[in-house]
Amino acid sequence: MGAYYENAQITIAATGASNSNEGCFLPRPAISDPVKLPYSTESGEYAGEMCIQPLGQFVDTDPTLGPLSSRAWLVCQCNTLSQREDGNEAGDELKKWTSWRFIVHEYSRRSLTHVTDRLIALQGMANVIQNIIKHQYLQGLWAENLAEQLLWSVGVYGTGNRNGISTRPDELQEEMPSWSWCSTLGQVDIRSKNDKAIMVCGDILFFPPHHLKLHSRIKEIPQFEGQLFYTIHYDYDLPLQDVPIVSNAAEKAKVYEAGGFVYHQLFTMCDESKKRFGYASADGYEIPSGPTYCLPILANCDPVIPRSEKVRRDHQALLLTPVPNEHNVYRCFGTATITESSWLDDAPKHKITIV
């Protein structure tokens, strides 16, 4: 199917229709003329005019906001120039599709009729890219720079259990490896390349059908605390030890009443003395029961939060849980940032397998 779209001279899509019975021409209000408003400099002098128009009228005509745009297959076919109804060409947008990171971000937030088609539906585009870059394609990731790509995370718009739906449904766990973003539901963010980051794990080797093997440091996480949050009274410059946390629904409600918000994915990691040494992002917005481990992948000086910690060599790590009755075999359930690198000083090295 992908070849039909790729080789077509023109593709017409009824982006405003919810199904095949609605057709191309739907009722919608006419677009009114924009309103001109004058604006002035700080000194009060007339500086020109600006044009404004209600956003709602554009929603009815913008093809990127119609029902069709929610479907995953659309991302796989829209890799050519398009002439939009508003008269603008999408040539500038075409440059974004050269980035696999952007493709995954856009594709993963859309819907599929069958969730088990998550990887299959993207195969056509992967084949085209592979013919160009000549790199090995591994279950939604690429062998080149694999370490950075393994540190993907489910974004804030993911279909998580906040909506009563697991981010890692059983049918995907049976089909996909846990280290691939294809094993989750919802929007996925793949880390951008960081030239300052250095790889701190051993070589990552792929063994079919879906095993990753490496020799690296790994350490059990003693305990998790509550979820991180910020309010109007706190900012991102706080050291990790001073960032407030919440541990129940009542505390969370108070945060929102104060004008703040809670990081649903971020949990603080603590040592035996309850000192925080990092924070974790669980794909399913919850920490699994049983032992959990950190496997450091990269070390860098550019953490996302808090900014005051960026002078330290933070470690980006995978969160792992052991597979029952298997020796040194693990499954991924999220990523972590270790802000206190000294916590890893006594971490032993093991030959491990991630499935």
N, C-alpha and C positions, 0 to 999 in steps of 0.2 A: 504493500500500500504506500509506503514511504516514497518509492520510486515514482509513482504517479504524480504525487505532489511536487517532488523535486524537479521533475522534467516538464511540468505543466507550464505553458506560456502565461496563463492567468488562472487564478483560483478565486471563485466567488463564494463567500460565506455569509449565511444569514445569521450574523452575530447576535441580533436582538431577539431571535426566536428561542423559546424554551424547548421546542421539539419540532419534528419534521412536519407537523400539521399546521404550524402557524405561518409559514411562508416568509418571504423577504420583507414585505412592506407592512409594517405594523403602525397602528395609530400613535401619533406622538405630537406634542405641541410644536408649533412653529418656533424657530429661533428668532428671538427679538433682536433688534439692533442694540449694540452696546451703549452704555451711558457714559458720557465724557464728564470727568470731574477735574477741576483745576487743582494744582498742587504748588506749593511755594517752598522756598528755602527756609533755613532756620531763622534768617533775619526777616522773613515775611515777604520777600520779593517773589513775584510770579515767576514760576520756572517751567510751566508747560501744562499739559493735560494728560490724564491717564484714562484708560477705558476699562470698564468693569462690566461683567455679565454674570448672571446667576449660574452657579456651577451645575445646578440640577438640570438645566437645559442641555449641557454638554454630556451628562450621564446618559441621556436618551440616544445620543448619536455616536458616542465614542465606542468603537468596536472592541477596545481592550477591556471595557467594563460590562459587556453584555453577557448573557447566560452561557454562550459558547466558550467564553474565555475561561470558564471554570473547569473545562474538560482537559485532561492531561494530554490526550493525543494531539491537541491543537499545537502544543509547544513543539512537538516532533515534526510538524509539517510546515510551520511558519519560519522557514529559514531562507526566504527570498524576499526581494523588495516588494512592497505593497503600496498601492495607491488607495489612500483612505478617503472616506466620503467627505471629510472636511477639507480635502484638497491638498493635504500635506503628504509628502512621501515619508516612508518609514526607513529611509536609508541610514540615518544616524543610529536608529535602534538596532540595525543589522549588526553593527560592530559588537554589541553585547553578546550575541550568540556565539561568538568565537571563544567565549569563556565557559568552560564546563561548569565552573562554580555557579555562574549565573543561570545556566540551563537547568541544573539540579534544583536551584532555589525556586525557579518559576514552575518547573515540572512537578515538584514534590508537593506544592501547595494545592494542586488541582485534583479533581476527582477521577476515579476509575470505576467502571461498572463492577469489576472483579479486582480486589486488592492484590491478589496473587499475580496479576499482570503488571505489577509495578516495575519490574525489571524488563519484561518482555516488550512492553510498549515503547521503551526507550532504545531498544536494540538497533533500530534502523538508523537513528541519529549517531549512535555510538560507532556503527560500522563506517559511516561517512567520515567521522572525525579520525577514526583509527587509520583509515587510508591516507590521511593527511599527515598525522603526527608520528605514525609507525610505532606507537607504544602499546604495551600489553594492556588489555581491558580486563579489569577484575571486578565483576559483580557491582558495577556502578561507580567504580573508582579506577584510577590509572596507576600502573606500576611505577611510573615516574613520579617522584615526590609523594609516594604512598604514605609516608609517616605523617605529613601535614594533613593529608586528606582523611586519615583515620580519625582526626580530631573534629569530626563534624558534630553538629548538635541540632536538636529539634528546636525550631524557632518558636517565637511567642504566638504565631498563628497556627501552630500544629494542632491536629485533632487529638488532644490528649485526654486523660481521664477526667479533666475538669468538665468535659461534656459527657461523661459516662462511658466513653469509648477508650479502650486501651490503646496506647501509642505503639505497643508491640503485641498485636493480636496473635493468637495461637497459629492461625493459618499462615502467617508470614514467618513465624519462628520455625515452622517445619520446612519452609521453602528457601529461606534466605539466611546467610551467615550473619551473626550478630554484629560483626564489625563493619557491615555495609549499611548505608543509610536506607537501602531498600527493605530492611527488616522492620522499618517503622512506618507509621502513618503521620502525615502532617508535613508542614514546610520545613525544609532542611537547610541549614547554613553550613557550607564547607569553608574552612579557614582559608583566608587569602595567603598567598606566599609571603613569608617573612624572611628577608635576607639576613636578619640579625639572629635568627633562631639556629641553634645547632642540634643535631640529632644525638640523643644520649642513650638510645637503646641500640641493641645489636641489629644486624641486617635482618630485614623482614622478608621472609621467603614464603612464596605462595605454593601450596600443594593442592591440586584438584582433589575433590570438587570445590571445597571452600575452606581450606585450612590455612591459617597463617602461623608460621613457626619462627621463633626468635629466642635469642639468649640475652636476657636483660634483667635489670634489677626489678624486684616486685616486693611490695610490703603491704601487710594487712592494715586496714584502717581501724583504729581502736573504737571510734564512735563518731556519730553524726549529731550535730546540735540542731537547732531550728533553722527556719528559712530566713535568709537575709532580707532586710527591707530598708527603704529610705523614705523619709517624710520631708515636709517643707522645712523641718528643723535640721536635717542632715544633708550632706552632700557627698559626692564621690571621692573627696579628698581625705576622708577619714581612713586611718589605718584599719586593717582588718579586725584587730582586737577590739576596736571601738564601735564597729558597725552593729547597730541593734539587730535583734532577731525576733521572730515570732514563732510560737510553737503550737498555737491552737487557733480556732476560728474566731474566738472572741477578740484575741489580740490583733488578728488580721483586720477585723472590722474597725477597730480603733485607728489603725493605720490609715485606712481609706477615709475615715471621718476627719482625720487631721490633714487630708490633702496629699497623702503619700501613696506609695504603691509597694507591693511585695514582689520580690523575685521568686516566682513560683518554681523555677527550676533549680535555684541555687540553695544548697545546704552547706553549712559550715562543717569542716572536718576537724576533729579534736584529738589530741593525744591522751594518754592515760591521766594526765593532770588537768584535763579539760582546756588546755591551751589550744587555740585555733592555729592550724598550720596551713589552711587552704579552704577552698570552697568547691563544691561539686555540682554538676548539672546532670540530673538523671533523666534519661530519655522518656521515662514514663511518669515523671514528676513525683516519683516516690522511690525510696531506697528499698531494695529487696531484702527479705529476711535472710539470716545466715551470714557467714563471713564475706567480707568485701575487701578488695585489694586495689592498690594504685600501681600502675605501670607507667613510669615516666617515659615520654616519647621525645619531647623537645624541651630545650631550655632557651629562654629569651629574656629580654629586659623590657618587654612591651605588654604588660598585662592589661586587660580591659578595665578591671576595677580591683582595688582602688588605685588611683593615680599616684598616691604618695609611695606606693610600693615599687614603682617602676625602676628604681635604682638597683634593686635586687635581681638576682638571676632566678626568676620564676620558672617553674617547670610545668609544662602542659602534659597531662597524663590521661590514660584510659582508665575507666572504672571497670573492674572485673568481678565476676562471681564464679566460683568453681563449679564445674559440671559434676554432678554426683557420680561417684564410683569411677571416676577417671582421674589418673595421676597427672597433675600439672596441665590440665585442660580447662579452659575458661571461656566464658561468654561475656561480651561487653554489655554494659547497661548505661553508659554515659561517659562524660569526660570531667576532668578536674583541673584546677589550677593550684599548684602547691606554692604558696608565698614564702614559707619558711623552708628553704632548701636543706637546712641542717637536719630536718626530719628524715631525709633520705640517706643520711651518712652511713647508717648501719643496715641499709636495705640489702639483702642477699641477692645474688644472681642465680637465675634458674633457666633451664631450657623449657619453654612453655609453648603451648598450642592454643590458638584462639579460634573458635568455631562460630 
